[in-house]
Amino acid sequence: QVQLVESGGGLVQPGGSLRLSCAASVNIFSIYVLGWYRQAPGKQRELVATFTSGGSTIYADSVKGRFTISRDNAKNTVYLQMNSLKPEDTAVYYCYVHLGGIVSWGQGTQVTVSS
């Protein structure tokens, strides 16, 4: 199983920015499906952004134009740049990878958007 470690969460004011990082324990060069989910209190985990097996990216409608997913294969790291943050973006953010039929998850990083 792939080990994933997220970082970069924290408290930010509305309109602010954060960049989340997710470091993988394996070479991600050949991993096509990886990305980010989030879970707010009392809500189900939802997709935020992901790379697909076809090489494209998918974003939740609620974050389109504000969030950007990227990857650095040399560092085995996937990023989530979050701009124009809103209080409704408050959640625990989890990265994941889908490799060999197995989905691995990180431990999550808390993002709180509040004034």
N, C-alpha and C positions, 0 to 999 in steps of 0.2 A: 504494500500500500504506500502511496505517495504521502510524505509528510509535508504539510503546508503551514506556514507561519505568516499571519497577517500583522501589519503594523500601520501606523499613521492615523489612527482614529483619535478622537478627542472632542473637546467642546469648541464650537465655533458660533459666531453670531450669524443671523440671517444675512444672506448675501455674500458670505465668506466662502473660502475655498479650503479643500483638504485634498491630499493625495494619499490614497491607500496603496500599500505594497503587499505582495504575497510572494514569499520566497518558497520555492519548491525544493525538495530533497533529491530530485532527479533532473536530468536534462529534459527541458520542455520543448526542445526543437521539434520533436516528432509528435508532440501532443497537440491535437487540433482543437479539441473541445475543452475550453477552460474559461472561467469567468467569475462573476460575482453575483451573489444573492444577498438579500437582506431580510431581516425579521424585526418588525416593530412589536412592542408589547401588545399582547392580545390578538395579534394578527398572524396569518400564515406566512411562511417564508416565500419570498417572491423573487423572480429573476430581475436583476438590475441591468447587467450587460454581460455578453458572452461572445467568444469567438466560436464559430460553427465549424463543422466538419468540411464545409465547402469553402472555408477561408474567409467568410464574411463576418460581420459583426451584427449583433441584435441588441437593441436597447429597449427597456421598458418605455412606454409612451411618456410616463411621468418624468423621465430623466433625459429624454432626447433634447439635444442642443445644449445641455448643461454638463453632462458627464461624458467622459471619454475613456474607453478601455484601450490599453496598449500592453505590449510585451517586450521584454528584452531577453532573447534566448540565451545570450552570452552570460547573463546573470541569473538565468532560471527564475525570472521574476515577472509577474504580471501586475499591472498597475490599474488604478481607477482614479482618474482626475475628476474631482467633483467641484464644480463652480456654481455660483449663484445658489448656494444651499438654502433650503427652506426648512421650517420646523418639521414639516411632514417627511423630511428625509431622515429624521432621527430613527435609528435602528441599530441593531448589531449587523455588521456586514461580514459575510463569509465568502471566502474564495473556494473554488472547487476545480477539480480536474477530472476528466473522464478518460480513463486509459485502460485498455484491455477489458472493457466491460465492467470495470469497477470505478465507482465514483468516490473520490476522496475529498474530505472537507477540512478546512482549517478550523481553528478554535474560535474565530470571530474577533472582531474589533468594534468597539462601541463608537458610534458617531452621534453626537448630540448637538442639535442646532437650536440655539436659544439665546435670547437677549438677556 
